């Protein structure tokens, strides 16, 4: 785990790693044969790691999704894609650094890529507005998607946001309309669209670039109409009930996949993407190429109709059938 701060549920692993490291130092400094003891400790460590990471609760997955060392959108662009040329501005107000976008290449496919970008320190978070896009970010994304339509390029949308920015300026520039327009216009596009939830998939801020033929989620990401803390504050009147809210909301990738609300889960290295950026990016690249190949074989009409039917079929009717 290196120098990164462990999450609460990872502490037993950290303690065993520290114990193993101390045993190695002791063996070297005192020239002792502690092979059997180290082997037993390594087996215990492996077993503990496997037990914890194979039985993560939804709340623990939320914590991993928010990990500061988790790879962000621009990290994936540098590791999973072969080229990227960033384009700026919505041609109405300005450029939104919370929503980088541009032209990219992955394998044999040239595409348009849009996504949310967070920061790892105060300076980066201020630059990228903590991953919460303004109206101009969504309008920039839609401008580039229309360009993808004109040039017959597939679209890859990378979602990682706690939600759209709720400030007064965003409301004055009509954030609700910007997101609603994206929902409408993305539904009508005739090129392949793939959306991937990288970490946080929060509310309309996530859905604003999430209308796609294939909606995928990283293994330790979440997709929800509200944060667990927000849900807990409403239902239990206190944020301390966030773990219970996360469990009830079925917001984790395995739950959403089982419910048929997403099209697949992308595996992460043991312990989460923050442990191995390169392996995670390779996993993402492989899955994207697979879906790009499948979608590229479909006609314009098939792509649009499949996307429309996909979202229309969500939910279950109760009571009498509608005429």
BALUM-440451 format. One line per field, with one value per residue: x negated, y negated, z negated of N, C-alpha, C in turn. Coordinates in Angstrom, 2 decimals. Layout:
BEGIN
n.X	X,...
n.Y	Y,...
n.Z	Z,...
ca.X	X,...
ca.Y	Y,...
ca.Z	Z,...
c.X	X,...
c.Y	Y,...
c.Z	Z,...
END
This chain:
BEGIN
n.X	-0.81,-2.14,-2.78,-0.28,2.65,4.32,7.63,10.28,11.19,9.05,7.03,6.31,4.83,2.72,1.48,0.55,-1.21,-3.11,-4.05,-5.20,-7.22,-8.81,-9.70,-11.30,-13.34,-14.43,-15.38,-17.41,-19.13,-19.91,-20.81,-19.19,-17.35,-14.34,-12.49,-10.29,-8.52,-8.07,-6.91,-4.51,-3.32,-3.04,-1.18,0.98,1.41,2.09,4.45,6.04,6.18,7.53,9.96,11.04,11.20,12.82,15.25,16.42,18.43,21.20,20.77,18.03,17.06,17.83,16.09,13.63,14.07,13.84,11.22,8.22,5.96,6.84,7.02,7.73,9.77,7.99,5.68,6.31,6.56,3.91,2.87,4.58,5.38,4.09,3.56,4.31,6.04,6.81,9.79,11.35,13.87,17.35,18.45,20.22,20.12,17.63,14.69,14.70,12.92,13.53,14.59,12.89,12.28,12.03,10.35,9.42,7.43,7.76,6.34,7.30,9.25,10.55,11.85,14.22,13.70,15.04,15.21,15.35,13.13,11.22,9.27,6.10,5.01,5.26,4.85,5.28,7.89,9.29,8.83,10.19,12.67,13.42,14.34,16.97,19.02,19.84,22.61,21.47,19.61,21.13,22.35,20.13,19.34,21.52,21.28,18.96,19.82,21.73,20.00,18.66,20.74,20.99,18.58,18.69,17.65,17.04,18.15,16.75,17.56,16.49,17.26,17.08,17.93,19.18,21.50,23.26,22.20,23.61,23.83,24.70,24.01,23.98,26.67,27.77,26.83,28.25,28.07,29.72,31.13,29.02,28.11,30.49,30.83,28.65,29.38,31.57,30.42,28.26,29.58,30.52,28.35,26.41,24.12,21.80,21.94,20.20,20.30,18.50,18.38,16.06,15.38,16.97,20.42,22.51,25.79,27.67,25.50,23.77,25.38,25.70,23.76,24.16,25.89,25.94,24.98,23.65,23.30,20.94,19.24,16.52,15.13,15.06,16.79,19.50,22.96,25.51,28.58,28.31,25.90,24.66,24.43,26.12,28.58,28.81,28.98,31.49,33.30,32.58,31.87,29.25,25.82,24.26,25.45,24.79,23.49,25.61,27.45,26.09,26.12,28.87,29.51,28.49,26.24,23.74,21.43,21.64,24.29,25.89,25.30,26.40,29.07,29.53,29.17,26.86,24.31,22.07,19.24,16.07,13.13,10.96,7.61,6.64,7.87,8.41,8.41,6.56,4.30,2.89,2.38,1.63,2.37,5.12,5.82,5.17,7.04,9.39,8.94,8.95,11.63,13.04,12.17,13.27,16.06,16.25,15.65,17.88,20.05,19.40,20.09,22.76,25.63,26.54,29.22,29.78,28.10,29.16,31.82,31.42,30.22,32.25,34.33,33.08,32.99,35.69,36.71,36.03,36.91,39.88,43.19,46.03,49.23,52.05,51.58,50.50,52.45
n.Y	1.22,-1.11,-4.57,-5.56,-6.58,-4.26,-2.87,-2.54,0.15,1.46,1.59,3.99,5.35,3.58,3.59,6.26,6.22,4.41,5.86,8.03,6.73,5.78,8.21,9.12,7.21,7.75,10.36,9.86,8.03,9.41,11.72,14.06,17.10,16.86,17.90,19.72,18.44,16.05,17.05,18.11,15.78,14.38,16.00,15.66,12.94,12.89,14.37,12.74,10.39,11.37,12.20,9.75,8.10,9.57,9.46,6.93,4.29,2.26,-0.40,-0.38,-0.09,-2.55,-4.18,-3.36,-4.17,-6.90,-7.28,-9.11,-8.49,-7.09,-6.34,-9.03,-10.63,-11.96,-10.52,-7.99,-8.65,-9.02,-6.47,-4.38,-5.14,-5.92,-8.33,-11.80,-14.77,-17.71,-19.66,-22.84,-24.82,-25.93,-27.52,-29.39,-30.37,-29.68,-27.76,-24.68,-23.33,-21.19,-19.34,-17.95,-17.40,-15.96,-14.89,-11.52,-8.50,-5.00,-2.00,-0.82,-2.67,-5.88,-8.46,-10.52,-11.82,-12.44,-13.67,-13.69,-15.41,-15.17,-16.49,-16.04,-17.55,-20.72,-22.82,-21.54,-20.65,-23.06,-24.02,-22.12,-22.15,-20.26,-18.13,-18.67,-19.66,-22.68,-24.36,-25.05,-23.04,-20.73,-21.63,-21.99,-19.32,-18.29,-19.75,-18.66,-16.04,-16.32,-17.02,-14.59,-13.11,-14.32,-13.60,-10.90,-9.48,-7.31,-7.73,-8.16,-8.33,-9.34,-8.95,-10.58,-11.98,-13.79,-15.07,-17.52,-20.98,-22.86,-25.61,-29.20,-30.58,-28.49,-27.80,-30.18,-30.12,-28.04,-25.10,-22.86,-22.83,-22.46,-19.86,-18.42,-18.89,-17.51,-14.86,-14.52,-15.01,-13.24,-10.84,-10.80,-10.60,-9.05,-7.56,-5.16,-5.02,-4.87,-4.68,-5.04,-4.52,-5.74,-6.26,-7.97,-8.22,-10.47,-11.45,-13.73,-14.99,-12.98,-11.50,-13.29,-12.90,-10.31,-8.83,-6.13,-3.50,-1.40,-1.07,-1.04,-0.01,-0.62,1.80,1.01,-1.28,-3.68,-4.37,-6.58,-8.24,-10.01,-10.90,-8.54,-9.79,-12.01,-10.74,-9.45,-11.67,-12.62,-10.46,-9.31,-11.46,-11.93,-11.87,-9.74,-7.38,-6.64,-4.20,-2.33,-3.48,-3.25,-0.50,0.00,-1.43,-0.13,-0.81,-0.05,1.35,4.27,4.75,3.12,4.25,6.79,6.07,5.36,2.79,1.73,2.51,4.02,4.91,3.67,5.21,4.57,4.29,6.33,4.99,2.52,-0.15,-2.12,-0.87,0.08,-1.56,-1.13,1.55,1.35,-0.52,0.94,2.97,1.48,0.49,2.86,3.73,1.54,1.60,4.01,3.49,1.33,2.57,4.30,2.46,0.93,2.47,2.13,0.55,-2.95,-3.40,-1.15,-1.58,-3.94,-3.13,-0.93,-2.15,-3.87,-2.03,-0.63,-2.39,-2.97,-0.57,-0.26,0.33,1.58,2.42,2.11,3.29,2.58,3.12,0.62,-0.85
n.Z	0.00,-0.15,-0.73,-0.99,-2.76,-4.76,-4.42,-6.84,-7.07,-6.01,-7.84,-9.37,-7.41,-6.92,-9.41,-9.53,-7.37,-8.33,-10.48,-9.17,-7.72,-9.83,-10.83,-8.75,-8.82,-11.31,-10.88,-9.02,-10.35,-12.65,-11.62,-11.48,-11.00,-9.97,-8.29,-8.34,-10.11,-8.70,-6.38,-7.39,-8.26,-5.88,-4.59,-6.28,-5.88,-3.15,-3.24,-4.90,-3.36,-1.09,-2.26,-3.18,-0.84,0.84,-0.30,-0.43,-1.66,-0.42,-1.38,-1.94,0.63,1.65,0.21,1.30,3.92,3.63,3.01,2.66,4.10,6.23,9.74,11.96,14.50,16.40,15.87,16.86,19.54,20.22,19.89,20.80,23.30,26.60,27.84,27.24,27.75,26.42,26.44,26.12,24.40,24.58,26.46,25.68,22.97,21.66,20.80,19.04,16.54,14.99,16.63,18.78,22.29,25.57,28.63,29.23,29.45,29.37,29.62,32.75,33.04,33.48,31.51,29.66,26.48,23.32,19.94,16.29,14.12,11.21,8.42,6.68,4.72,2.98,4.84,7.35,7.00,6.80,9.36,10.90,9.79,7.86,9.32,9.98,12.40,14.25,15.97,18.47,18.79,19.37,21.68,23.30,23.51,24.94,27.30,28.38,28.68,30.66,32.70,32.92,33.99,36.53,37.71,37.57,35.33,32.56,29.12,25.92,22.62,19.48,16.25,13.16,10.56,7.71,8.17,10.19,10.15,7.53,7.19,7.02,9.39,11.28,11.24,12.19,14.80,15.71,14.99,14.77,17.18,18.97,18.37,18.84,21.57,22.57,21.91,23.60,26.17,26.37,26.48,29.07,30.76,33.38,33.29,31.80,28.24,25.24,21.80,18.79,15.38,13.32,10.64,8.52,9.18,9.26,9.05,11.19,12.25,13.00,14.75,16.80,18.76,19.28,20.95,22.83,25.18,24.02,20.65,18.27,15.26,13.07,10.85,8.14,7.87,7.64,8.39,8.27,7.29,5.24,2.71,0.23,-2.28,-1.96,-1.59,-4.07,-5.75,-5.07,-5.53,-8.04,-9.49,-10.15,-9.24,-10.05,-9.49,-6.98,-6.01,-6.27,-4.55,-2.10,-1.77,-1.52,0.78,3.00,4.64,5.51,7.94,8.35,7.42,9.11,11.54,11.22,11.06,13.63,14.54,15.48,17.96,17.51,15.41,14.71,13.92,11.13,9.77,6.93,3.97,5.04,7.54,6.88,6.02,8.20,10.91,13.60,14.23,13.87,15.83,18.11,17.95,18.29,20.89,22.42,22.14,23.22,25.91,26.70,26.54,28.30,30.71,30.97,31.07,33.28,35.39,35.73,37.24,37.83,37.20,35.63,33.43,32.27,31.73,30.03,27.82,26.99,26.33,24.31,22.07,21.81,20.95,18.32,14.90,13.21,13.85,11.75,10.88,13.03,16.55,18.82,21.41
ca.X	0.00,-3.03,-2.64,1.09,3.36,5.25,9.01,10.51,11.29,7.77,6.04,5.73,3.84,1.58,0.80,-0.17,-2.32,-4.12,-4.62,-6.06,-8.39,-9.65,-10.30,-12.37,-14.45,-15.02,-16.13,-18.62,-20.02,-20.44,-21.24,-18.38,-16.54,-12.93,-11.73,-9.00,-7.65,-7.67,-5.98,-3.22,-2.76,-2.64,0.06,2.03,1.65,2.82,5.80,6.76,6.44,8.56,11.23,11.55,11.54,13.87,16.50,16.59,19.80,21.39,20.14,16.59,16.80,17.93,14.84,12.59,14.38,13.43,9.82,7.48,4.95,7.50,6.78,8.78,10.00,6.78,4.73,6.69,6.25,2.48,2.47,5.44,5.52,2.81,3.39,5.39,5.91,7.90,10.50,11.84,14.93,18.69,18.82,21.28,19.65,16.20,14.21,14.90,11.84,14.07,15.03,11.99,12.84,11.24,10.21,8.50,7.32,7.52,6.18,7.60,10.45,10.50,13.10,14.34,13.73,15.41,15.25,15.15,11.79,11.03,7.91,5.53,4.59,6.12,4.70,5.94,9.34,9.82,8.79,11.19,13.92,13.71,15.03,18.37,19.04,20.78,23.38,20.61,18.97,22.08,22.55,18.92,19.41,22.50,20.71,18.03,20.58,22.29,18.89,18.47,21.82,20.68,17.43,18.94,16.71,17.66,18.00,16.48,17.81,15.89,18.01,16.45,18.34,20.18,22.71,23.04,21.96,24.90,23.68,25.60,23.63,24.43,28.13,28.05,26.54,29.22,27.46,30.74,31.41,27.85,28.13,31.67,30.57,27.74,30.15,32.37,29.63,27.46,30.48,30.77,27.12,26.37,22.79,21.68,21.60,19.87,20.10,17.84,18.30,14.70,15.35,18.29,21.42,23.47,26.99,27.76,24.16,23.24,26.27,25.59,22.95,24.28,26.83,25.00,25.32,23.07,22.96,20.06,18.75,15.36,15.56,15.25,17.39,20.92,23.82,26.67,29.31,27.87,24.81,25.13,24.56,27.32,29.73,28.88,29.44,32.92,34.10,32.23,31.56,27.84,24.90,23.60,26.15,24.41,23.31,26.93,28.03,25.39,26.61,30.26,29.64,28.01,25.52,22.45,21.41,22.22,25.74,26.49,25.14,27.39,30.39,29.62,29.15,25.62,24.00,20.89,18.35,14.65,12.36,9.83,6.64,7.05,7.77,8.88,7.60,5.49,3.10,2.15,2.99,1.34,3.20,6.51,5.96,5.15,8.35,10.35,8.65,9.39,13.09,13.47,11.92,14.25,17.37,16.15,15.73,19.26,20.94,19.04,20.73,24.18,26.01,26.94,30.57,29.70,27.47,30.10,32.97,30.98,29.99,33.57,35.02,32.34,33.43,37.14,37.04,35.68,38.03,40.87,44.56,46.87,50.61,52.57,50.77,50.99,52.98
ca.Y	0.00,-2.26,-5.66,-6.04,-6.40,-3.14,-3.04,-1.92,1.61,2.00,1.54,5.31,5.66,2.70,4.09,7.49,5.82,3.82,6.96,8.80,5.89,5.79,9.55,9.16,6.39,8.51,11.48,9.34,7.39,10.40,12.89,15.17,17.82,16.72,18.24,20.34,17.42,15.12,17.76,18.19,14.43,14.07,16.73,14.98,11.67,13.19,14.78,11.57,9.52,12.01,12.18,8.38,7.54,10.35,9.26,5.50,3.79,1.10,-1.59,-0.25,-0.38,-4.01,-4.74,-3.11,-5.02,-8.27,-7.30,-10.21,-7.98,-6.38,-7.02,-9.92,-10.66,-12.28,-9.41,-6.94,-9.12,-8.81,-5.07,-3.45,-5.63,-6.08,-9.75,-12.66,-16.19,-18.36,-20.78,-23.69,-25.80,-25.56,-28.53,-30.23,-31.03,-29.50,-26.39,-24.13,-22.39,-20.00,-18.45,-17.93,-16.67,-16.12,-13.79,-10.51,-7.23,-3.81,-0.92,-1.25,-3.53,-7.30,-8.73,-11.71,-11.42,-13.50,-13.09,-14.52,-15.36,-15.64,-16.86,-15.32,-18.51,-21.90,-23.55,-20.80,-20.63,-24.37,-24.11,-21.22,-22.33,-19.02,-17.20,-19.06,-20.49,-23.77,-24.20,-25.10,-21.74,-19.84,-22.15,-21.64,-17.89,-18.08,-20.31,-17.67,-14.87,-16.64,-16.92,-13.16,-12.70,-14.79,-12.89,-9.46,-8.97,-6.85,-8.60,-7.51,-9.26,-8.83,-9.59,-10.56,-13.24,-13.70,-15.71,-18.81,-22.06,-23.42,-27.02,-30.20,-30.84,-27.36,-27.92,-31.33,-29.72,-27.00,-23.78,-21.84,-22.79,-21.91,-18.42,-17.89,-18.93,-16.40,-13.62,-14.48,-14.98,-12.01,-9.75,-10.85,-10.45,-7.81,-6.93,-4.37,-5.74,-4.03,-5.45,-4.27,-5.16,-5.47,-6.30,-8.42,-8.52,-11.15,-12.17,-14.22,-15.35,-11.80,-11.11,-14.27,-12.36,-8.87,-8.15,-5.39,-2.13,-0.53,-1.74,-0.15,-0.55,0.00,2.71,0.28,-2.58,-3.67,-5.16,-6.77,-9.50,-10.86,-10.28,-7.85,-10.77,-12.80,-9.87,-9.25,-12.92,-12.76,-9.39,-9.06,-12.76,-12.02,-11.29,-8.55,-6.23,-6.48,-2.79,-1.70,-4.04,-2.65,0.88,-0.03,-2.09,0.75,-1.73,0.50,1.97,5.62,4.67,2.54,5.25,7.84,5.51,5.12,1.35,1.45,3.56,4.79,4.43,3.79,5.66,3.79,5.11,6.61,3.83,1.30,-0.74,-2.97,-0.07,0.37,-2.34,-0.54,2.74,0.91,-1.14,2.01,3.63,0.57,0.47,4.12,3.76,0.52,2.10,5.08,2.90,0.53,3.51,4.76,1.37,0.44,3.34,1.81,-0.59,-4.15,-3.20,-0.16,-2.21,-4.87,-2.40,-0.12,-3.06,-4.34,-0.92,-0.29,-3.24,-2.86,0.70,-0.26,0.26,2.65,1.95,2.79,2.96,2.86,2.73,-0.56,-0.55
ca.Z	0.00,-0.07,-1.67,-1.03,-4.02,-4.62,-4.84,-8.14,-6.98,-5.55,-8.91,-9.67,-6.37,-7.16,-10.61,-9.17,-6.51,-9.20,-11.27,-8.26,-7.43,-11.03,-10.93,-7.74,-9.33,-12.42,-10.32,-8.37,-11.32,-13.61,-10.85,-11.97,-10.02,-10.36,-7.09,-8.65,-10.69,-7.64,-5.50,-8.07,-8.30,-4.51,-4.32,-7.04,-5.20,-1.91,-3.62,-5.41,-2.21,-0.27,-2.99,-3.24,0.46,1.50,-1.04,-0.65,-1.76,0.46,-1.94,-1.75,2.05,1.79,-0.31,2.29,5.08,3.32,2.56,3.26,5.02,7.31,11.02,12.43,15.94,17.16,15.68,17.82,20.89,20.46,19.75,21.54,24.67,27.30,28.15,26.77,28.09,25.69,27.05,25.03,24.55,25.02,27.45,25.11,21.75,21.46,20.67,17.70,16.27,14.33,17.68,19.94,23.41,26.78,29.57,28.71,30.18,28.56,30.59,34.12,33.03,33.13,30.81,28.81,25.07,22.36,18.60,15.10,13.57,9.84,8.08,5.54,3.70,2.98,6.11,8.42,6.75,7.17,10.82,11.48,9.04,7.15,10.21,10.15,13.60,14.42,17.20,19.65,18.96,20.06,23.03,24.05,23.80,26.01,28.53,28.93,29.11,31.99,33.63,33.14,34.90,37.88,38.27,37.39,34.34,31.31,27.95,24.63,21.52,18.24,15.16,11.83,9.94,6.64,8.68,10.84,9.20,7.11,6.79,7.58,10.78,12.10,11.35,13.06,16.18,16.00,14.95,15.00,18.62,19.66,18.19,19.52,23.01,22.87,21.87,24.83,27.40,26.42,26.86,30.51,31.55,34.17,33.19,30.57,27.01,24.10,20.56,17.74,14.07,12.83,9.18,8.07,10.18,8.41,9.43,12.56,12.71,13.68,15.85,17.86,19.85,19.08,21.85,23.68,25.60,23.00,19.40,17.53,13.99,12.44,9.79,6.88,8.11,7.30,9.29,7.40,7.40,4.13,1.95,-0.98,-3.36,-1.71,-1.85,-5.52,-6.36,-4.82,-6.13,-9.43,-10.09,-10.56,-8.25,-10.56,-8.96,-5.57,-5.64,-6.12,-3.33,-0.96,-1.65,-1.06,2.08,4.08,5.51,5.92,9.27,8.38,7.25,10.30,12.60,10.95,11.35,15.06,14.81,16.22,18.92,17.15,14.35,15.10,12.76,10.62,9.01,5.55,3.09,5.68,8.61,6.35,5.77,9.45,11.99,14.91,14.42,13.99,17.15,19.10,17.84,18.92,22.33,23.01,22.18,24.17,27.26,26.95,26.81,29.53,31.83,31.08,31.45,34.61,36.38,35.76,38.08,37.11,36.68,34.56,32.27,31.65,31.22,28.88,26.69,26.53,25.69,23.09,20.96,21.67,20.32,16.90,13.98,13.22,13.67,10.78,11.11,14.36,17.68,19.53,22.75
c.X	-0.84,-2.75,-1.19,1.76,4.38,6.66,9.22,10.51,10.00,6.73,5.49,4.66,2.58,0.77,-0.01,-1.36,-3.45,-4.82,-5.58,-7.34,-9.35,-10.37,-11.46,-13.59,-15.18,-15.88,-17.44,-19.61,-20.67,-20.86,-20.52,-17.63,-15.09,-12.01,-10.36,-8.01,-7.16,-6.69,-4.59,-2.53,-2.28,-1.33,1.24,2.42,2.47,4.27,6.65,7.13,7.58,9.93,11.85,12.04,12.60,15.22,16.72,18.08,19.95,20.72,18.62,16.22,16.90,16.63,13.69,12.81,13.89,11.95,9.01,6.44,5.53,7.21,7.99,8.84,8.72,5.69,5.03,6.38,4.77,2.06,3.29,5.59,4.14,2.52,4.55,5.07,7.09,8.47,11.21,13.08,16.26,19.23,19.97,20.77,18.14,15.85,14.40,13.85,12.30,14.51,14.08,12.62,11.94,11.27,9.17,8.43,7.06,7.48,6.40,8.74,10.11,11.85,13.07,14.48,14.08,15.44,15.06,13.72,11.77,9.58,7.43,5.03,5.46,6.06,5.44,7.45,9.98,9.86,9.94,12.52,14.38,14.49,16.49,18.47,20.11,21.61,22.50,19.84,19.86,22.33,21.32,18.95,20.37,22.00,19.78,18.74,21.24,21.20,18.59,19.51,21.48,19.57,17.51,17.91,17.45,17.34,17.74,16.64,17.34,16.47,17.28,16.74,19.30,21.51,22.34,22.91,23.28,24.85,24.64,25.30,24.10,25.95,28.50,27.82,27.31,28.60,28.49,31.05,30.26,27.83,29.31,31.46,29.63,28.48,30.94,31.49,28.76,28.32,30.65,29.53,27.08,24.98,22.73,21.30,21.35,19.64,19.50,17.82,16.95,14.65,16.72,19.19,22.60,24.55,26.97,26.42,23.48,24.06,26.16,24.66,23.07,25.28,26.02,25.56,24.80,22.71,22.19,19.63,17.47,15.85,15.86,15.70,18.85,21.68,25.14,27.29,28.89,26.73,25.37,25.32,25.82,28.59,29.92,29.40,30.95,33.72,33.84,31.89,30.13,26.96,24.24,24.24,25.83,24.16,24.63,27.59,27.41,25.88,28.01,30.40,29.19,27.22,24.20,22.56,21.99,23.74,26.43,26.39,26.18,28.80,30.59,29.62,27.86,25.30,22.74,20.07,16.91,13.82,11.22,8.84,7.13,6.82,8.23,7.90,6.44,4.21,2.26,2.84,2.80,2.22,4.66,6.76,5.97,6.47,9.42,10.17,9.19,10.91,13.63,13.30,12.93,15.61,17.36,16.26,17.17,20.18,20.65,19.67,22.22,24.45,26.41,28.30,30.56,29.12,28.45,31.28,32.59,30.81,31.32,34.29,34.37,32.86,34.94,37.54,36.65,36.94,38.99,42.24,45.25,48.31,51.02,51.61,51.37,51.46,51.97
c.Y	-1.27,-3.29,-6.13,-5.72,-5.27,-3.53,-2.24,-0.40,2.27,2.10,2.90,5.72,4.86,3.19,5.35,7.18,5.23,4.90,7.80,8.03,5.88,7.13,9.68,8.38,7.14,9.65,11.01,8.80,8.40,11.70,14.16,15.82,17.81,17.03,18.80,19.30,16.44,15.77,17.82,16.83,14.01,14.75,16.09,13.67,11.89,13.56,13.62,10.62,10.08,11.93,10.78,7.91,8.33,10.16,7.79,5.13,2.63,-0.16,-1.54,-0.51,-1.88,-4.67,-4.53,-4.00,-6.45,-8.38,-8.33,-9.73,-7.14,-7.08,-7.83,-9.88,-10.90,-11.23,-8.30,-7.36,-8.88,-7.35,-4.10,-3.85,-5.90,-7.54,-10.52,-14.10,-16.91,-19.53,-21.54,-24.48,-25.27,-26.50,-29.43,-31.05,-30.92,-28.03,-25.94,-23.06,-21.16,-18.95,-18.53,-17.08,-16.87,-14.91,-12.81,-9.33,-6.12,-2.62,-1.46,-2.25,-4.96,-7.66,-10.11,-11.23,-12.63,-12.86,-14.12,-14.34,-15.94,-16.06,-16.11,-16.25,-19.76,-22.65,-22.86,-20.79,-21.97,-24.52,-23.31,-21.22,-21.02,-18.01,-17.51,-20.09,-21.57,-23.52,-24.19,-23.80,-20.77,-20.31,-21.91,-20.17,-17.62,-18.65,-19.31,-16.39,-15.11,-16.61,-15.46,-12.62,-13.10,-13.97,-11.37,-8.81,-8.44,-7.78,-7.75,-8.57,-8.64,-9.62,-9.46,-11.88,-12.99,-14.31,-17.00,-19.91,-22.76,-24.90,-27.96,-30.47,-29.75,-27.42,-29.08,-30.99,-28.45,-25.60,-22.69,-21.70,-22.16,-20.39,-17.80,-17.86,-17.80,-15.06,-13.44,-14.25,-13.73,-10.82,-9.67,-10.65,-9.09,-7.19,-6.12,-5.26,-4.73,-4.95,-4.53,-5.08,-4.76,-5.38,-6.65,-8.70,-9.17,-11.89,-12.61,-14.64,-14.20,-11.46,-12.05,-13.87,-10.83,-8.15,-7.43,-4.04,-1.11,-1.37,-0.73,-0.82,0.15,0.77,2.00,-1.15,-2.52,-4.64,-5.34,-8.15,-10.50,-10.16,-9.54,-8.81,-11.61,-12.00,-9.68,-10.50,-13.11,-11.73,-9.17,-10.34,-12.87,-11.26,-10.00,-7.26,-5.99,-5.02,-2.05,-2.19,-3.40,-1.23,0.88,-0.54,-1.23,-0.05,-1.19,1.23,3.38,5.62,4.17,3.49,6.35,7.36,5.23,3.66,0.90,2.67,4.35,4.11,4.69,4.11,4.71,4.73,5.32,5.38,2.53,0.71,-1.57,-2.20,0.16,-0.34,-1.66,0.65,2.36,0.30,-0.09,2.76,2.79,0.57,1.71,4.17,2.72,1.00,3.18,4.48,2.01,1.41,3.97,3.66,0.85,1.27,3.03,0.60,-1.78,-3.97,-2.22,-0.76,-3.11,-4.12,-1.56,-0.99,-3.53,-3.23,-0.53,-1.09,-3.18,-1.60,0.78,-0.34,1.42,2.06,2.77,2.36,3.27,2.38,1.49,-0.17,-0.97
c.Z	0.00,-1.14,-1.80,-2.36,-3.86,-5.05,-6.11,-8.06,-6.49,-6.66,-9.32,-8.67,-6.62,-8.37,-10.32,-8.27,-7.33,-10.02,-10.41,-7.93,-8.61,-11.19,-9.93,-8.23,-10.44,-11.91,-9.70,-9.39,-12.27,-12.95,-11.35,-10.83,-10.49,-9.18,-7.38,-9.21,-9.61,-6.67,-6.10,-8.08,-6.90,-4.14,-5.05,-6.38,-3.93,-2.21,-4.09,-4.28,-1.35,-0.95,-2.98,-1.87,1.22,0.82,-1.38,-0.72,-0.76,-0.06,-1.79,-0.29,2.32,1.31,0.67,3.51,4.89,2.95,3.35,4.26,6.15,8.64,11.46,13.95,16.74,17.00,16.69,19.24,21.23,20.48,20.61,23.01,25.27,27.63,27.54,27.13,27.45,26.48,25.94,25.42,25.06,26.08,26.98,23.92,21.58,21.37,19.22,17.45,15.49,15.35,18.89,21.05,24.63,27.67,29.04,29.67,29.18,29.52,32.00,34.19,32.65,32.54,30.15,27.38,24.22,20.97,17.50,14.59,12.16,9.64,6.85,4.44,3.86,4.31,7.24,8.24,7.07,8.68,11.45,10.72,8.38,8.01,10.45,11.28,13.54,15.70,18.45,19.87,19.72,21.49,23.90,24.45,24.96,27.33,29.19,29.37,30.46,33.06,33.96,34.11,36.34,38.52,38.05,36.46,33.12,30.16,26.72,23.55,20.21,17.06,13.83,11.12,8.78,7.06,9.39,9.80,8.84,6.75,7.50,9.06,11.72,12.30,12.29,14.52,16.56,16.11,15.25,16.49,19.39,19.56,18.94,21.03,23.42,22.88,23.17,26.06,27.50,26.86,28.38,31.37,32.24,34.24,31.91,29.39,25.91,22.91,19.51,16.46,13.46,11.31,8.64,9.27,9.49,9.17,10.91,13.12,13.43,14.90,17.04,18.99,19.86,19.96,22.92,24.10,24.60,21.79,18.54,16.23,13.58,11.21,8.47,7.14,7.65,8.20,8.57,7.60,6.32,3.41,0.74,-2.15,-3.20,-2.00,-3.36,-6.22,-6.20,-5.61,-7.62,-10.19,-10.60,-9.56,-8.74,-10.04,-7.47,-5.18,-5.43,-4.83,-2.09,-0.71,-1.05,0.37,3.26,5.11,6.04,7.25,9.29,8.27,8.51,11.49,12.45,11.28,12.85,15.45,15.48,17.08,18.60,16.07,14.79,13.87,12.42,9.93,7.58,4.68,3.71,6.66,8.09,6.05,7.03,10.61,13.34,15.20,14.61,15.36,18.25,19.12,18.52,20.43,23.02,23.18,23.18,25.62,27.65,27.32,28.05,30.76,32.06,31.60,32.85,35.72,36.55,36.64,37.21,36.45,35.52,33.29,31.52,31.01,29.99,27.65,26.10,25.76,24.37,21.89,20.75,20.89,18.84,16.04,14.16,12.98,12.59,10.99,12.54,15.45,18.33,20.92,23.81
END
